[in-house]
Structures are given as C-alpha cells and as structure tokens.
Amino acid sequence: MRALIIENSRVYCLLLDNILSHQGFNNDICDSIESARSHTDSHSYDLICINHYLKDGYGSEFVDYCRNHGLNQNTSIVYLTSNQNYPRELGSLPVDKFIFKLNKEQITHQITHFIESHLDPIFSEGRILLIEDSKTVAAFILSQLKNTGYQVEHFRNAENALSFFENEVSSGSDINAFDLVITDINLEGSMTGQELVEKIRALEDARGFVPIFAVTGDTSNELRLALYEKGVNDFIRKPVMARELIVRIGNLITNKRLLDKVHDQRRQLFALATTDKLTGCHNRHSLMDYSAKFIALSSREQYPISMLVIDLDHFKAINDKHGHAVGDVVLEAVGILLNGFFREGDLVARFGGEEFVILMSHCDQELAHNKAEKLRIGIAELKPEELSISASIGLTTRIPEQNCDFESLFSAADKAVYQAKSNGRNCVVFQPLDD
C-alpha cells in the first residue's frame, strides 16, 4: 500500500512515517500544496495524511483539489489539525477522518484504528449486487464501484436479480457472500425495488440481513419512510454524487463486516460452550439442553424419535495398554464417523468417557435398528491406529402416542447397552420404553 504524508513539521513527519510504515505502507512525504498536487497528479495513493497548516496555504485547499482532480478523488484522507474549533470550522470538508493533534499516543491510536477499520482489504473490498435499469446511471455506478475495487453483479430488473441472489449459497462472513445490495426503486419489469427489498428481508438465513442501499429520484419524506420500513439501510438521491456514493457504500460494508466478525465470534464461543473438543460432537451439557426441545417438538408434531446409547467395548484396556493419546485418537475417529453418519436434524453427543448418545428425529424402531446395525459395522471397520474396536449399542424408540422425557429414553437405551454387553458385546439391542 502507498501513502502520501503532507506535513511541514519534521517531528510529525517522522511520527506519521513511523506509524504508516508499521502498518505496511510505502510513504511519500512533502510539505506544501504545490508538491502534494505534483504527487497526486502522477501517483495513486491508498491513504493521504495532511496537516491543516502548510508552507503555502491550508490543507483544506489541497483536499478540494484532490476531490475534484485526477487519480485520488476517492482516496481516504486523514486530516490533522491543532485547531480545537475544527468541528465547526472544518466539519464540511470531504475527508474521512479528523484527528486533533493532542499528543503522539492519541494520533498513533487514531490512525492505526482508522487503517484497521477502513483500509484493511476485508473492509475496502466487497461483493455488490446492483439493480439499475438506466444504462447511464448503471454505467456511472459500475465505474465508481469497480474503480474502488468492488466486485459487482449487475441486473436491469428485480426478478432476475432476486433469482440470482436466492441461488447464492454464500452468506454472512463467507468470502463469496454479497456485502451489499444497491437497487433503484423504479425498475423495468413487474417487481419494484421496494418489493425486492421485502423479499430479501423475508429470507430466513444470513442473506436476509445483507445491507440494502436504495437509489431514487423521488425525494419525498413518504418514500424515505417507506424505504426504511421495508428494510432499506440507506438511500441516495439522483443525480448520484460519486464521492457521496463511495462513502455511503463504504460505511455500509464496513458496518456489515464488523457485524460479521461479531457474529463469527459469538458462533465460535457458542461452539466452544456446546461442543466436545476432542470428538466434535455436542457435549453433555448441550445434549441435556437441546434434548428437552427435541422431545417436546416430536410430541407436539407427533412423529417417532429414537435414541441410541453407544459404548465402546474394552476402551479402558486400550488406554491401559496403548496410552491415553491413542485412546483420544480412537474417540476422535468415532466422533468423525458419528458426525458424518447421522442427518443434520439428529443430535449427536458425547455423553462422557467412551459413551455417546444419539437422538434421531422422525425415526421409528425399524429404521433406528437398521441405522444402528450399519453404525456398528462402521465402527468395527474404522481401525484407528490399526486397532480393532467395536461398540455395544442400546436402542429405544418413542412412538407418537407415548409420553416421555430424556431420562426415560436414556434409562431404556442404557439398559439395552448392558444387555448388549451381556450378549457378548459388538451388537445392537432394543429396549422398549417403560409404560
């Protein structure tokens, strides 16, 4: 990345050069408006840091020049000033960040934070869905977006755009997900931009939360309120100003990416709290929490459920003879098998030690027995660390007419496990629920 530092104080030049160099920038340094114009007329920059007071004028003069000429109209500008009245006197200046020159630590912190939250590629790049039927407006917006580094999919009508969007499998923080939808309100075809917004917001996965930016020639308060009520995050009036377009889009995508990070962190924390680290299955706490909801739903909708309790045979002997590290490899291999063997709607958990519990929805006794037998064979074929392993599997089923809770299901399946062990291990035994 490349930065231009425009500063007439040697101390602040050294400070800014050091800050930006640590952030990976190659820096050009000058101390006047004339020299700065020469740099920006011949080079494209990712960031410009400029002081208010320069040798031949005010930094604001260069900002106006930069925003209206040449290669750096959309370059991010950080504006440094020692004038405490800058919000009132300079607030309308088209820069990305004002920094009051209070002390070196504050300047370092603010510039570093700005770079990390605005210039990191994760924020400055993105994928955009554009719906615009005017060739002139579309060409203008496309040129601005592509010059800024965004990937754009363009459609002239909402029907085709929605079909394309619904068929996308990536959402949220996925690198291939759309980060923004830009739509005109009045479009060719039978679907308006407002109707498109409604349909996107009705999607039940993360795609339904993508930020939406409306473009409209209607300036009425009624339309603005209607757009917000439908789920539009922001809008811009025609004719579209290039700088305003890029700044608003950048803000929406930055906020979206920050929220994606928060959601990813929450999912990671949730996974840590509910997942057994070794096997990748639900842990015992998660099983007890979800099983009540699992059983209640089956009772309400009246479909059969089955439970398997799986106990690895002679597992203590494996630990004693080969060590706990090998025992962990065995458990990990079984966990991978279980997670891949059962359906998405089933609940797969490590109950403790070498014991696993499976809750299967829409699964009667016959289907459960067939699955348990296939699983028993699959475990015997694993051969982790070239070891022969097997499992005793207990099975019980709750038919729609029966009332039960987790304890009663587990009690019946656990009895079946003991019976399987008494029968010589490596087999499946069914135990009906107690009446």
SEDO-933935 format. One record per residue (C-alpha): residue in three letters; x, y, z. Coordinates in nm, 3 decimals, decimal comma, always signed. Each point is the difference from the previous one (the first is absolute). Last residue first. Layout:
<sites>
- Ala:X:Y:Z $
...
</sites>
This chain:
<sites>
- Asp:-4,516:-4,781:+3,025 $
- Asp:+0,373:-0,062:+0,002 $
- Leu:+0,158:+0,078:-0,334 $
- Pro:+0,095:-0,295:-0,215 $
- Gln:+0,355:-0,139:+0,005 $
- Phe:+0,173:-0,086:-0,327 $
- Val:+0,346:-0,164:-0,009 $
- Val:+0,277:+0,057:-0,254 $
- Cys:+0,322:-0,205:-0,002 $
- Asn:+0,376:+0,024:+0,056 $
- Arg:-0,024:-0,132:+0,359 $
- Gly:-0,040:-0,365:+0,113 $
- Asn:-0,373:-0,012:+0,080 $
- Ser:+0,066:+0,143:+0,347 $
- Lys:+0,152:+0,307:-0,167 $
- Ala:-0,310:+0,037:-0,217 $
- Gln:-0,219:-0,035:+0,310 $
- Tyr:+0,194:+0,277:+0,170 $
- Val:-0,051:+0,217:-0,309 $
- Ala:-0,374:-0,078:-0,004 $
- Lys:-0,029:+0,119:+0,359 $
- Asp:+0,164:+0,324:-0,111 $
- Ala:-0,254:+0,040:-0,282 $
- Ala:-0,292:-0,038:+0,246 $
- Ser:+0,146:+0,236:+0,261 $
- Phe:+0,099:+0,252:-0,266 $
- Leu:-0,352:+0,022:-0,138 $
- Ser:-0,150:+0,029:+0,348 $
- Glu:+0,247:+0,268:+0,103 $
- Phe:-0,045:+0,201:-0,317 $
- Asp:-0,374:+0,030:+0,046 $
- Cys:-0,293:-0,215:-0,099 $
- Asn:-0,363:-0,004:-0,108 $
- Gln:-0,101:-0,269:-0,248 $
- Glu:-0,254:+0,027:-0,281 $
- Pro:+0,256:+0,129:-0,255 $
- Ile:+0,227:-0,305:+0,036 $
- Arg:+0,310:+0,029:+0,219 $
- Thr:+0,281:-0,230:-0,101 $
- Thr:+0,284:-0,169:+0,189 $
- Leu:+0,342:-0,124:-0,103 $
- Gly:+0,313:-0,119:+0,178 $
- Ile:+0,322:-0,041:-0,192 $
- Ser:+0,309:-0,195:+0,104 $
- Ala:+0,299:+0,120:-0,195 $
- Ser:+0,305:-0,144:-0,174 $
- Ile:+0,368:+0,074:-0,043 $
- Ser:+0,286:-0,167:-0,186 $
- Leu:+0,310:+0,218:+0,020 $
- Glu:+0,203:+0,102:-0,306 $
- Glu:+0,043:+0,349:+0,153 $
- Pro:-0,373:+0,040:-0,063 $
- Lys:-0,143:-0,318:-0,161 $
- Leu:-0,329:+0,155:-0,117 $
- Glu:-0,167:-0,317:-0,129 $
- Ala:-0,145:-0,104:+0,337 $
- Ile:-0,150:+0,349:+0,039 $
- Gly:-0,166:-0,025:-0,342 $
- Ile:-0,144:-0,344:+0,081 $
- Arg:-0,161:+0,135:+0,318 $
- Leu:-0,124:+0,304:-0,196 $
- Lys:-0,168:-0,221:-0,257 $
- Glu:-0,169:-0,190:+0,283 $
- Ala:-0,109:+0,321:+0,169 $
- Lys:-0,145:+0,135:-0,325 $
- Asn:-0,203:-0,316:-0,057 $
- His:-0,120:+0,000:+0,361 $
- Ala:-0,103:+0,367:-0,024 $
- Leu:-0,196:-0,059:-0,321 $
- Glu:-0,185:-0,293:+0,155 $
- Gln:-0,067:+0,175:+0,330 $
- Asp:-0,134:+0,325:-0,149 $
- Cys:+0,201:+0,309:-0,097 $
- His:-0,155:+0,338:-0,071 $
- Ser:+0,272:+0,154:+0,219 $
- Met:+0,309:-0,188:+0,118 $
- Leu:+0,159:+0,065:+0,342 $
- Ile:+0,352:-0,142:+0,029 $
- Val:+0,193:-0,055:+0,324 $
- Phe:+0,371:-0,084:+0,022 $
- Glu:+0,200:-0,180:+0,270 $
- Glu:+0,380:-0,037:+0,001 $
- Gly:+0,056:+0,254:+0,277 $
- Gly:-0,310:+0,216:+0,028 $
- Phe:-0,326:+0,064:-0,182 $
- Arg:+0,161:+0,086:-0,332 $
- Ala:-0,286:+0,137:-0,204 $
- Val:-0,171:-0,037:-0,338 $
- Leu:-0,341:+0,166:-0,040 $
- Asp:-0,178:-0,079:-0,326 $
- Gly:-0,135:+0,274:-0,229 $
- Glu:+0,314:+0,008:-0,214 $
- Arg:-0,019:-0,373:-0,067 $
- Phe:+0,233:-0,256:+0,154 $
- Phe:+0,313:-0,169:-0,136 $
- Gly:+0,233:+0,297:-0,044 $
- Asn:-0,010:+0,113:+0,361 $
- Leu:+0,015:-0,361:+0,121 $
- Leu:+0,305:-0,091:-0,209 $
- Ile:+0,192:+0,313:+0,103 $
- Gly:-0,081:-0,071:+0,365 $
- Val:+0,115:-0,363:-0,033 $
- Ala:+0,333:+0,116:-0,144 $
- Glu:+0,043:+0,255:+0,282 $
- Leu:-0,075:-0,262:+0,264 $
- Val:+0,259:-0,239:-0,146 $
- Val:+0,261:+0,276:-0,028 $
- Asp:-0,070:+0,093:+0,363 $
- Gly:+0,063:-0,359:+0,107 $
- Val:+0,331:+0,013:-0,185 $
- Ala:+0,099:+0,306:+0,205 $
- His:-0,137:-0,169:+0,314 $
- Gly:+0,256:-0,279:-0,017 $
- His:+0,031:-0,320:-0,202 $
- Lys:-0,062:-0,274:+0,257 $
- Asp:-0,190:+0,180:+0,275 $
- Asn:-0,188:+0,233:-0,234 $
- Ile:-0,098:-0,285:-0,233 $
- Ala:-0,100:-0,217:+0,299 $
- Lys:-0,226:+0,277:+0,126 $
- Phe:-0,175:-0,002:-0,340 $
- His:-0,100:-0,364:+0,031 $
- Asp:-0,310:+0,051:-0,218 $
- Leu:-0,100:+0,351:-0,104 $
- Asp:-0,341:+0,086:+0,145 $
- Ile:-0,270:+0,140:-0,227 $
- Val:-0,339:+0,112:+0,132 $
- Leu:-0,244:+0,038:-0,287 $
- Met:-0,326:+0,190:+0,032 $
- Ser:-0,302:-0,009:-0,227 $
- Ile:-0,269:+0,250:-0,095 $
- Pro:-0,347:-0,052:-0,143 $
- Tyr:-0,215:+0,287:-0,134 $
- Gln:-0,289:+0,178:+0,172 $
- Glu:+0,062:+0,367:-0,082 $
- Arg:-0,031:+0,114:+0,362 $
- Ser:+0,163:-0,309:+0,144 $
- Ser:+0,289:+0,014:-0,249 $
- Leu:+0,052:+0,368:+0,080 $
- Ala:+0,006:-0,068:+0,375 $
- Ile:+0,257:-0,277:-0,045 $
- Phe:+0,248:+0,220:-0,188 $
- Lys:-0,062:+0,298:+0,229 $
- Ala:+0,077:-0,215:+0,306 $
- Ser:+0,297:-0,159:-0,179 $
- Tyr:+0,157:+0,336:-0,079 $
- Asp:+0,114:+0,095:+0,350 $
- Met:+0,094:-0,348:+0,119 $
- Leu:+0,197:-0,064:-0,319 $
- Ser:+0,174:+0,338:+0,021 $
- His:+0,117:-0,074:+0,355 $
- Arg:+0,120:-0,346:-0,103 $
- Asn:+0,209:+0,131:-0,288 $
- His:-0,115:+0,018:-0,360 $
- Cys:+0,232:-0,191:-0,231 $
- Gly:+0,333:+0,134:-0,133 $
- Thr:+0,180:-0,300:+0,150 $
- Leu:+0,281:+0,158:+0,203 $
- Lys:-0,143:+0,346:+0,061 $
- Asp:-0,344:-0,114:+0,112 $
- Thr:-0,225:+0,275:-0,129 $
- Thr:-0,256:+0,219:+0,178 $
- Ala:+0,203:+0,273:+0,171 $
- Leu:+0,281:+0,010:-0,257 $
- Ala:-0,257:+0,006:-0,281 $
- Phe:-0,180:+0,292:+0,166 $
- Leu:+0,327:+0,190:+0,034 $
- Gln:+0,076:-0,062:-0,367 $
- Arg:-0,351:+0,102:-0,100 $
- Arg:+0,031:+0,319:+0,204 $
- Gln:+0,336:+0,076:-0,160 $
- Asp:-0,145:-0,055:-0,347 $
- His:-0,295:+0,227:+0,085 $
- Val:+0,235:+0,276:+0,119 $
- Lys:+0,216:-0,034:-0,311 $
- Asp:-0,306:+0,012:-0,225 $
- Leu:-0,114:+0,311:+0,188 $
- Leu:+0,333:+0,166:-0,084 $
- Arg:-0,035:-0,110:-0,363 $
- Lys:-0,350:+0,147:-0,024 $
- Asn:+0,107:+0,326:+0,162 $
- Thr:+0,290:+0,033:-0,245 $
- Ile:-0,228:-0,086:-0,293 $
- Leu:-0,253:+0,267:+0,096 $
- Asn:+0,266:+0,265:+0,065 $
- Gly:+0,178:-0,071:-0,328 $
- Ile:-0,327:+0,023:-0,191 $
- Arg:-0,073:+0,339:+0,156 $
- Val:+0,350:+0,128:-0,073 $
- Ile:+0,004:-0,130:-0,358 $
- Leu:-0,340:+0,147:-0,090 $
- Glu:+0,073:+0,335:+0,166 $
- Arg:+0,324:+0,030:-0,198 $
- Ala:-0,163:-0,083:-0,332 $
- Met:-0,306:+0,224:+0,036 $
- Val:-0,316:-0,174:-0,127 $
- Pro:-0,256:+0,205:-0,190 $
- Lys:-0,208:-0,151:+0,150 $
- Arg:-0,055:-0,038:+0,372 $
- Ile:+0,181:-0,241:+0,229 $
- Phe:-0,142:-0,255:+0,239 $
- Asp:+0,091:-0,178:+0,322 $
- Asn:-0,080:-0,317:+0,195 $
- Val:-0,309:-0,105:-0,197 $
- Gly:-0,220:-0,235:+0,204 $
- Lys:-0,355:+0,054:-0,124 $
- Glu:-0,062:+0,260:+0,272 $
- Tyr:+0,311:+0,194:-0,103 $
- Leu:-0,120:+0,013:-0,358 $
- Ala:-0,349:+0,110:+0,104 $
- Leu:+0,145:+0,284:+0,210 $
- Arg:+0,205:+0,126:-0,295 $
- Leu:-0,297:-0,036:-0,233 $
- Glu:-0,226:+0,208:+0,226 $
- Asn:+0,272:+0,260:+0,058 $
- Ser:+0,003:+0,073:-0,373 $
- Thr:+0,330:+0,020:-0,190 $
- Asp:-0,092:-0,228:-0,292 $
- Gly:+0,296:-0,044:-0,235 $
- Thr:+0,096:-0,324:+0,171 $
- Val:+0,295:-0,225:+0,079 $
- Ala:-0,042:-0,239:+0,293 $
- Phe:+0,280:-0,163:+0,200 $
- Ile:-0,071:-0,339:+0,159 $
- Pro:+0,215:-0,159:+0,272 $
- Val:-0,007:-0,383:-0,003 $
- Phe:-0,219:-0,132:+0,283 $
- Gly:-0,215:-0,234:-0,207 $
- Arg:+0,311:-0,168:-0,136 $
- Ala:+0,076:-0,119:+0,355 $
- Asp:-0,280:-0,257:-0,017 $
- Glu:-0,378:+0,037:+0,017 $
- Leu:-0,060:+0,195:-0,318 $
- Ala:-0,293:+0,243:+0,053 $
- Arg:+0,236:+0,301:-0,003 $
- Ile:+0,095:-0,087:-0,358 $
- Lys:-0,364:-0,022:-0,105 $
- Glu:-0,090:+0,333:+0,160 $
- Val:+0,299:+0,176:-0,161 $
- Leu:-0,101:-0,132:-0,343 $
- Glu:-0,352:+0,132:+0,054 $
- Gln:+0,144:+0,345:+0,073 $
- Gly:+0,216:-0,015:-0,313 $
- Thr:-0,307:-0,066:-0,209 $
- Met:-0,095:-0,332:-0,158 $
- Ser:-0,196:-0,020:-0,328 $
- Gly:+0,283:+0,080:-0,238 $
- Glu:+0,202:+0,318:-0,045 $
- Leu:+0,101:+0,163:+0,325 $
- Asn:-0,113:+0,287:+0,221 $
- Ile:+0,171:-0,037:+0,340 $
- Asp:+0,359:-0,029:-0,118 $
- Thr:+0,191:-0,267:+0,184 $
- Ile:+0,338:-0,036:+0,167 $
- Val:+0,047:-0,327:+0,192 $
- Leu:+0,305:-0,026:+0,225 $
- Asp:+0,253:-0,248:+0,139 $
- Phe:-0,089:-0,292:-0,227 $
- Ala:+0,162:-0,322:+0,116 $
- Asn:+0,306:-0,153:-0,165 $
- Ile:+0,236:+0,060:+0,295 $
- Asp:-0,254:-0,150:+0,240 $
- Ser:-0,065:+0,251:+0,280 $
- Gly:-0,379:-0,023:-0,027 $
- Ser:-0,120:-0,176:-0,312 $
- Ser:+0,111:-0,240:-0,270 $
- Val:-0,251:-0,236:-0,162 $
- Glu:-0,111:+0,240:-0,274 $
- Asn:-0,310:-0,130:-0,177 $
- Glu:-0,219:+0,257:+0,177 $
- Phe:+0,220:+0,286:-0,127 $
- Phe:-0,016:-0,112:-0,364 $
- Ser:-0,378:-0,040:+0,014 $
- Leu:-0,029:+0,337:+0,175 $
- Ala:+0,210:+0,173:-0,266 $
- Asn:-0,198:-0,156:-0,282 $
- Glu:-0,331:+0,119:+0,146 $
- Ala:+0,135:+0,340:+0,108 $
- Asn:+0,082:+0,125:-0,347 $
- Arg:+0,308:+0,144:-0,175 $
- Phe:+0,253:-0,224:+0,171 $
- His:+0,364:+0,066:+0,097 $
- Glu:+0,238:-0,222:+0,201 $
- Val:+0,281:+0,214:+0,143 $
- Gln:+0,341:-0,075:+0,152 $
- Tyr:+0,126:+0,304:+0,189 $
- Gly:+0,348:+0,148:-0,046 $
- Thr:-0,068:+0,375:+0,010 $
- Asn:+0,029:+0,028:-0,378 $
- Lys:-0,256:-0,281:-0,026 $
- Leu:-0,249:+0,185:+0,217 $
- Gln:+0,035:+0,337:-0,172 $
- Ser:-0,015:-0,150:-0,351 $
- Leu:-0,303:-0,211:+0,091 $
- Ile:-0,183:+0,300:+0,146 $
- Phe:+0,052:+0,210:-0,315 $
- Ala:-0,086:-0,282:-0,240 $
- Ala:-0,314:-0,082:+0,200 $
- Val:-0,113:+0,363:-0,001 $
- Thr:+0,040:+0,030:-0,377 $
- Lys:-0,146:-0,340:-0,083 $
- Ser:-0,305:+0,062:+0,220 $
- Asp:-0,139:-0,335:+0,116 $
- Glu:+0,189:-0,021:+0,332 $
- Ile:+0,035:-0,301:+0,229 $
- Leu:+0,351:-0,030:+0,144 $
- Leu:+0,116:-0,298:+0,211 $
- Ile:+0,328:+0,082:+0,174 $
- Arg:+0,300:-0,209:+0,104 $
- Gly:+0,262:+0,158:+0,224 $
- Glu:+0,339:+0,156:+0,038 $
- Ser:+0,090:+0,291:+0,225 $
- Phe:-0,114:-0,173:+0,319 $
- Ile:+0,177:-0,337:-0,019 $
- Pro:+0,278:+0,176:-0,189 $
- Asp:+0,085:+0,194:+0,323 $
- Leu:-0,039:+0,367:-0,090 $
- His:-0,301:+0,094:+0,210 $
- Ser:+0,006:-0,168:+0,342 $
- Glu:+0,371:-0,084:+0,027 $
- Ile:+0,112:+0,322:-0,165 $
- Phe:-0,227:+0,218:+0,215 $
- His:+0,107:-0,180:+0,319 $
- Thr:+0,368:+0,052:-0,081 $
- Ile:-0,060:+0,367:-0,078 $
- Gln:-0,191:+0,052:+0,324 $
- His:+0,246:-0,186:+0,224 $
- Thr:+0,310:+0,166:-0,143 $
- Ile:-0,156:+0,346:+0,020 $
- Gln:-0,108:-0,057:+0,359 $
- Glu:+0,343:-0,125:+0,101 $
- Lys:+0,174:+0,293:-0,171 $
- Asn:-0,200:+0,266:+0,183 $
- Leu:-0,287:+0,244:-0,054 $
- Lys:+0,015:+0,037:-0,377 $
- Phe:-0,375:-0,021:-0,064 $
- Ile:-0,064:-0,268:-0,261 $
- Phe:-0,274:+0,038:-0,262 $
- Lys:-0,083:-0,309:-0,205 $
- Asp:-0,148:-0,074:-0,342 $
- Val:+0,032:+0,344:-0,159 $
- Pro:-0,257:+0,202:-0,196 $
- Leu:+0,025:+0,328:+0,201 $
- Ser:-0,340:+0,079:+0,150 $
- Gly:+0,127:-0,020:+0,359 $
- Leu:+0,285:+0,244:-0,057 $
- Glu:-0,100:+0,310:+0,199 $
- Arg:-0,250:-0,150:+0,244 $
- Pro:+0,166:-0,337:+0,059 $
- Tyr:+0,344:+0,166:-0,031 $
- Asn:-0,045:+0,235:+0,294 $
- Gln:+0,285:-0,159:+0,196 $
- Asn:+0,246:+0,097:-0,275 $
- Ser:+0,305:-0,226:+0,033 $
- Thr:-0,089:-0,176:-0,326 $
- Leu:+0,058:-0,332:-0,175 $
- Tyr:-0,215:-0,114:-0,294 $
- Val:-0,006:-0,368:-0,097 $
- Ile:-0,101:-0,043:-0,365 $
- Ser:-0,121:-0,325:-0,160 $
- Thr:+0,050:+0,005:-0,377 $
- Asn:-0,318:+0,042:-0,204 $
- Gln:+0,107:+0,299:-0,215 $
- Asn:+0,358:-0,127:-0,006 $
- Leu:+0,089:-0,047:-0,367 $
- Gly:-0,082:+0,335:-0,150 $
- His:-0,189:+0,299:+0,121 $
- Asn:-0,309:+0,103:+0,197 $
- Arg:+0,051:-0,162:+0,339 $
- Cys:+0,373:+0,076:-0,009 $
- Tyr:-0,048:+0,371:-0,065 $
- Asp:-0,250:+0,037:+0,283 $
- Val:+0,233:-0,192:+0,232 $
- Phe:+0,294:+0,218:-0,112 $
- Glu:-0,178:+0,318:+0,100 $
- Ser:-0,105:-0,155:+0,333 $
- Gly:+0,367:-0,058:+0,081 $
- Tyr:+0,045:+0,373:+0,037 $
- Gly:+0,258:+0,212:-0,178 $
- Asp:+0,355:+0,011:-0,137 $
- Lys:+0,208:-0,149:+0,279 $
- Leu:-0,282:-0,214:+0,142 $
- Tyr:-0,244:+0,035:+0,292 $
- His:-0,289:-0,250:+0,003 $
- Asn:+0,225:-0,307:-0,007 $
- Ile:-0,054:-0,277:-0,254 $
- Cys:+0,004:-0,380:+0,010 $
- Ile:-0,093:-0,156:-0,336 $
- Leu:-0,082:-0,371:-0,030 $
- Asp:-0,020:-0,263:-0,275 $
- Tyr:+0,186:+0,219:-0,247 $
- Ser:+0,006:+0,033:-0,381 $
- His:+0,297:+0,181:-0,145 $
- Ser:+0,069:+0,270:-0,263 $
- Asp:-0,251:+0,275:+0,073 $
- Thr:+0,000:-0,097:+0,369 $
- His:+0,374:+0,063:+0,037 $
- Ser:+0,005:+0,332:-0,188 $
- Arg:-0,304:+0,119:+0,193 $
- Ala:+0,179:-0,081:+0,327 $
- Ser:+0,305:+0,202:-0,110 $
- Glu:-0,213:+0,306:-0,067 $
- Ile:-0,199:-0,045:+0,320 $
- Ser:+0,317:-0,006:+0,206 $
- Asp:+0,198:-0,217:+0,244 $
- Cys:+0,069:-0,330:-0,180 $
- Ile:+0,045:-0,366:+0,093 $
- Asp:-0,054:-0,317:-0,206 $
- Asn:-0,063:-0,313:+0,206 $
- Asn:+0,004:-0,375:-0,061 $
- Phe:-0,269:-0,135:+0,230 $
- Gly:+0,003:-0,327:+0,198 $
- Gln:-0,168:+0,113:+0,324 $
- His:+0,338:+0,042:+0,171 $
- Ser:+0,099:+0,232:-0,285 $
- Leu:-0,316:+0,203:+0,060 $
- Ile:+0,078:+0,070:+0,365 $
- Asn:+0,372:+0,069:-0,061 $
- Asp:-0,064:+0,238:-0,290 $
- Leu:-0,266:+0,177:+0,204 $
- Leu:+0,238:+0,052:+0,293 $
- Leu:+0,294:+0,105:-0,219 $
- Cys:-0,215:+0,252:-0,185 $
- Tyr:-0,145:+0,116:+0,333 $
- Val:+0,345:+0,090:+0,131 $
- Arg:+0,109:+0,156:-0,330 $
- Ser:-0,302:+0,231:+0,005 $
- Asn:-0,111:+0,111:-0,349 $
- Glu:-0,234:-0,295:-0,064 $
- Ile:-0,147:-0,160:-0,312 $
- Ile:+0,043:-0,379:+0,035 $
- Leu:-0,095:-0,204:-0,309 $
- Ala:-0,067:-0,370:+0,046 $
- Arg:+0,055:-0,315:-0,206 $
- Met:-0,111:-0,357:+0,065 $
</sites>
